[in-house]
């Protein structure tokens, strides 16, 4: 085990004692990861992730061609690019700070919209959100409303975990594959801060059939279906 991996594991154990103190956890992560990175020659705020597939939105990557795309939160210019260049028809938003404001933007561009506000720290309600997300992708496939674009704020953490669950439940990946993809996009600092993600994905793999049964029986998510928007289409 390398020094960085050893330090990350030690930080996990130490932070379990302070799960109620977010400020302390943040400080521990910043100091700890920086120290470990300097010792190993790593850059704590960089990763080997590829360039975004979009011009106007950060961290846009295809999950399944023609079906699912992930990325950061789009502004108006980004929304236009998703519709015109990526043919996106459905948006799923995990960012708890923009679910209401983005509903208006989605309507403006004629995109179907599902808000799933997810607090970045709390895990309360996460399983229901992941089920609604996966159900929305299934429904979009059945209704010809693909591809789906799923995002949070940066598109690296909350959405990374949601896509990891999707990979295990819908694509049949094992947890280690899903963790590797998740961590490949994250910054090292945030990989330590959201240290629970690895365990969550392993728990999903252990209960994969239960997840699939729940997904099959889950109610239709409250997708806001919008008529063609008022924004004119631009040439690709």
N, C-alpha and C positions, 0 to 999 in steps of 0.2 A: 504493500500500500504506500503510495507516494505521500509526501508531507501534506500537500493540499487536501487529499482525500482523508488523511488522518485527522487534520484540523477540522474539516467539515463534520466528520462524525463526532468529534469531541464537542463541537459547537451545538450539534443537535441535542446531545445529552444535557449539556449545560442549560440550553434554552428551555428545556422541558420544565425547569425549576421556575421559569419566569414567563409562563405563557400568558399571564394577565397583564404584563407590562410591555406594551408595544415599543415605547421609546427605548427601553433597555435592550430589547431584541434588535432593534435597528442599529444601535450603537455597537453592540457586540458583533453584528454581522459586518459592519463597515470596517471596524478595527481588525477583526479576526481575519477576514478574507484578504484585506490589504497586506497584512503581515505574512500570511501564508503565501500569497502571490509573489511578494518580493523575495521570499526565500526560495521559490521554485522558478522564478523568472517568468511567471505567468502575468498576463494583463487582466486584472479582475473585472474590468468593465468592457471587455471586448469578447467576441466569440467568433467562431469560424463560419457563422451563418452566411448563406449566399446573399447576393444583392436582391432587393425587392423586385418582384415581377412587375410592379406598377410604377409609374412615373411620379404620381402625386400622393401616394400612400406608402407609409413605411411598412416594411416586413410583410409584404404580401407574398404568399406561397400557395401553390396548388396542393391540396391534400389528395383529392381524387379527381382526375381530369373530367370536366363536364359535369361534376357533381358538387364538389365542395372546395372552397377557397378560404383561407384564413388570412388574418392580417390586423393591422392597427385600425383605429377609428378613422373613417373618412370624413373630410370636410366636404363642402359643396363641390369643389373641383374633383375631389376623389370619388364622390358619389357618381358624378357624370362619367368618370373613367370606368368605374365598375360596370355601369349600365352599357356604355357604348363600346368599350374595348374588351370587356370580359363577359358581356351578355348576361350579367348577374340579374336575377329576377327576384331573389328573396334575400333579406338581410336578417341576421340574428345578432343581437347586441347584448353582450354580457357586462358592459360598463354601467355600473349603478349610477353614475353621475350624468349620463346622457340619454337614458332610455326615453324620456319624454320629449326632449328637444329633437332627437333623431327621428321620432315618429313623423314630425312635420316635414322633415327633409326627405324621408322615404316616400311620403305621399307626393311631394313636389316632383320627384323623379319617377313616380309610378312603380315603385318597388314594394313588394310584399314585405311585411315587417313583423318580427317577433322580438319583443323586449324580454330579456331574462336577467334583470338586475342582480349582479353578484358582488357582494362586498369582498374586497381582496383578502381580508383577514379571516372573517368568519366562514365556517364550513356549513352553517345552518342552511338547509334547503338546497344544498348543492346537488344531491342525487336527483331531486325532482327537476332541477334545471337541466341537468345532463339528459335526462329522459325526454324532456320537452324538446331539447335541441335535436336529438337523434330522431324523434318522432317527426319533427318539422322537416328534416331532410328526407325521410321516407315519404311524407305527404307531398313534398315538392316534386319528388321523382314521379309519384303516381299522377300528379296533376299537370306535369310538364312545366313546372316552375323552377327548374334548375338553370344554372348552378346557384347554390346557396353561398353567400359570403358571411362568415362568422367572425366577429371581432370583439375585443374588449377595449382597453385604452391603447396599449402598445401592441397587442396581438401576440405576446410572448408568454404570458403567465397564465391568467385565467383561461384564455382560449387555448393555450398550450395544453392545459390539463383536460379541458373539455374534448379537445381533439384526441388526446391520449385515450380517454374513455371510449370515444367513438372507434378508434383503431382496434381496441380490444374487443368491444361488444359487436361491432358491425363488420370489421375487417378481419377478425380472427387473429390479430397480432397477440404475441405474448407480452407480458408486462415489461420485460427488459427492452424489447424493441420500441415500445411506446415511450419508455423513460429515455432511451437514447435519443429519439427524435425530439422529445420535449426539451431535454437539456442541450441539445445541439443548437437550439434557437435562443435559449435564455442567456442573460448575462450571469457571470459567476456569482456576483453579489446576490442577485435575486434567486439563483438556484439554492443558495444557503438559506435565505430568508424564507422561501417557500419550501422548506425541507420536507414537509409532509407529502408532497406530491408523489414521490417515489412509492411510499407506503400505500397511498390511496390507489394508485394504479395496480399495485400488486394485490390489493384487496379486491379490486374489480375483477382481475383475472381469476382469482380463487372462486368468485361467485358469478362467473360469466353467464352460466345458464340461468341463474336467478335474474340477472340483469336482462337477459333476452326475453324471459317470460314477462317481466315487468314492462319492458318496452312494448311487447306485443299487445299487452292489455292496457297500456297507458291511454288516457283520453287525448283527443286531438288538441294540440296546443292552440292558444288564441292568436293565431296569425292574423295580422291586420292586412287584408287584401286590398290593394289600391288599384284604381283604374289608371290608364296611361297618364303620366304626369304632365305638368305645364312646361317643363324644361325641354326645349327642342333637342333632338338627337344631333350629335356632331359626327363628322366623318372620322373613321379610324385612321 
